[in-house]
Amino acid sequence: MKTVMNYIFHYRSFKERRKILRHRMTPQESILWNYLRKNNLGVKFRRQISIGPYIVDFYCGKYKLVIEINGPYHNYQALYDMGRTKFLSSLNLKVLIYMNEEIENNIEHVIEDIKKIIGK
């Protein structure tokens, strides 16, 4: 029996967009991905996953954790970002949002934040 959650993740209409985003990661996404990939933190993370009408940067299913990296363009889409966070939170997902500068200048702090949530 399929659940509602099966229909919320991985919208087929986003398949090509997800693929493009995975191949065109920002420098900040690449930096964080190097820490998250291949179970480096002891859990599996996926990148550019669609959840409902949104494509999130990183997702860990085991901990229902979404990680978003926001650049300067997010200053102009604050309402979109708030709607995204509200929607994801309504699914009982934990959402962490970091700015590009945090990834570039303080990646160790970002990784420590993530480790606290996943219990490492």
N, C-alpha and C positions, 0 to 999 in steps of 0.2 A: 504494500500500500504506500503510495506516495504522500508525502506530507507537504504542507504549505511551504516549508523551508526549501524543498527541492525546486520549487518554482521561483524562489527569490534569488537563488544563486545562479550565476552563469547564464544570463539571458542570451539566447542564441543570436539575437540581433546585435549584440555587442561583441561577438566573436572576433571580427576583423579589427575593430577598434582596440580591443585588448591586445591583440597580436602586435599592432602598430606601436602601442604604448610600451610593450615589453622590449621592442627593438629600438625605441627612441627614449630611453630613460634619461632623465636629467642627471647632471653630474652628482647632485646630492642624493638622488635615488640610487645611483650606482655605488656611492660610498656606503650607504646604509645596507644595500643588498649584499655587499661583500661580507658584512657581519652576520646577516640573517640567513644566507643561503647555505645549502648543504648541511642543515641541522647544526650549524656552528654554535648555537645557543642551546642545543639539546632538544629542540622542537622544530617542526616543519613550518616554514613560512612560505606563502605563495605571493606572487606579485601580480598586480593589475588584474584583480578579480572583480567581477561585477556582482553587486549585491543590490537587488532591486534596480532602481534607475541610475545607480551610481557605479563607477569603477573606482575601487580603492587602490591605493598604492601597494600596501602589503596586508596580508591577512594570515593569522594563525588560528586554525579551526579548533585546536585543542583548548585554547584559552579564550576563544571568541574575541580575539584582539585584532583591531584594525589600527594600522599606523598610516597616517597621512603626512606628507611633506608639503608645506605650503611655501610658495615663492611670492615675490612682490605682486604678481597679478592677482593674488587672492585678496588683496586690499580692495579690489573692485568687484569682488563677488562674495562679499561677506554674507549676504542673505542665502546664497546658494550653499555656502559652507555650513551655515547654521542649520539649514534644512537637511543637509546630508548627515550631520552629526545627530540631529534629532531623530531622523529615520533610522539610522544605524543603532542608536541607543534604544529605540523602541523594540528592536529585535534582541535586546539584552546583549548587545555587543559593546565591548569597552573600546573607546576611541582615543588614541593618542595622536596629538597633532604637534608637529615640530616645524619650525621655520627653517628655511635654507641655511641661514646663518648658524643655527644651532648644530646642524649636521656638519657644516664646514669647520666650525671653530670649537665645538665641544662634543664631538662624537662619543667620547667616553661617558659623559653624563647621560646622553641619550641611551646608550647601551645599558647603563646601570638602571635607568628608569624601566626599560623593557625587562631586564632581569628580575626586578622587584615583582613585576606582575606575573612572570612565569615561574617565579620561585627558584631562581638560580642564584 
